Amino acid sequence: MKKLIVSVILLAALNCSGEILKLNEKLIRAIHSVETGNRFGAIKGDGGKALGPLQIHYSYWLDATEFDKTIGGSYSDCADYQYSCRVATAYLNRYGAKYIKSNDFEKLSRIHNGGPTGYKRASTMEYWKKIQARLDK
């Protein structure tokens, strides 16, 4: 019974329509700029823990590919910009669909940087300021 209740709560938190909402291109470009200075390829960051143009961590990739099974591939595919965009889109749909709908770039960027509850963490505010500076250009 506890598993059923937890499952219902988790589904309520997700984008339950099954539809993957498209991320605003301006936000993706800002994340790319902040994460890698708009570089492409198998860029490693965070001491080798993040990969590619959007600096995807393995756990982030795993969450995204569990949420959107159509992504497929392997973690090493995060070196590809388009693939990384699909991963980020799925991840942010999983944990921030309502923020995609409202174009709340602050919460979305802070989730990208700090995980599912990253928008609540003070540690992600500096990241948001960097994203915001790119959005204003």
N, C-alpha and C positions, 0 to 999 in steps of 0.2 A: 504494500500500500504506500509506503514511504517513497519508493521508487516512482510510482505513478504520480504522486503529488509533485515530486521534484521535476519529473519530465514535463508535467503540465506547466509548471512555473517557468522552466527553461524555454518551452515553446512560446509562451506568452512574451518572453523577452526578445525573441527572434522576430525576424521579418516573416511572419507565418503565411503570407500570401504565396510563398514559393517563388515570387518574382524577385529577380536580382535588380535592384535599383542602380542606375548608372551614377557614378561619381562625377561631380563637376570637374571638367578638364582643368580649370584654373587651379583647383585644389591639388590635383595630381601633379601639375607642373611645379607648384610651390613646394610640395613634398620632395619631388625629384631634385629641385634646386638646393633645398636645405640639406638633404641627405648626402648628395654626392656632387654638388656643384654642376649638375646637368651632365654628368659623365655616364657612359653606357658600359655594359659588359660585366664581367665577374668581379666587381669591386667588393672587397671585403672590408668590413668595418666592425666597430665594437669588439676589438681584439679578436677578429676572425669569426665572431658569432653572427654577423649579419652579412647578407649577400645581395649584390645587384644594385641597380640604379635607385631603388626605393628602400634599400637596406632592410630586407626581410629576414627575420630570425626564423629558425626552424620551427619553433612552437607556433609562431604566427602563421607560417605556411601550412602547418598541420591543421590548425583550427580552420583556416580558409578552405582547404581542400576537403575537409570533413563536412563543412557547411555546403559547399558547392562542388559536388562530385564530378561535374562536367569539366572542371579544370584539369584533372589528371596530371600527368607528368611527374617529375621528381623535384626535390628541393633545389638541385643544381640548375634547374630551368629558371630560377629566379634571377639568373644573370641576364636574361632577356627582358627588355623593357616592357613589351606588350604582355608577356606572361606575368611579370611583377604587377602590372596594373590590374590584371584579372584577379590576382591573389589579394591585393589591397582592396579591391572592390568587394570581393566575397567577405573578407575579414570585417570590413566596415559595415557591410550589410548585416553580418551576424551580430555585431555588438552595437551598431549605431544607426540602424535603418531609419529611425525617427529623425535622426540628425541629418541624414541624407535628404530626407523629404523636406526638411526645413532649411537646408543649406547652412547648417550650423558648423562652419568650418573650424571653429575653435574646438568644439567637442570632438569632431572627427580627427583632427590632427593630433589632439592629445591622446585619443584612443590609439591611433597609429603609433605614437611614440611610447605610450605607457601601458598598453594593454587594455583589456575590456573596461576597467574602471579608471583608466589613465586620466580621463577628464575631471576626476575628483582629486587628483594628486597635485600638490604644489610643485613637485619636481618637474612637471610637464609644462609649466607656465612659460619658462624660458624658450622651450621649443615652439610653443604657440606664438610667442613674440617674433621669432625668426620666420615662421610661416606667414604671419600677418604682414611682415615687411615685404615679403615676396608677392603677396596678394595685392598689395597696394601699388605695385609697379605696373 
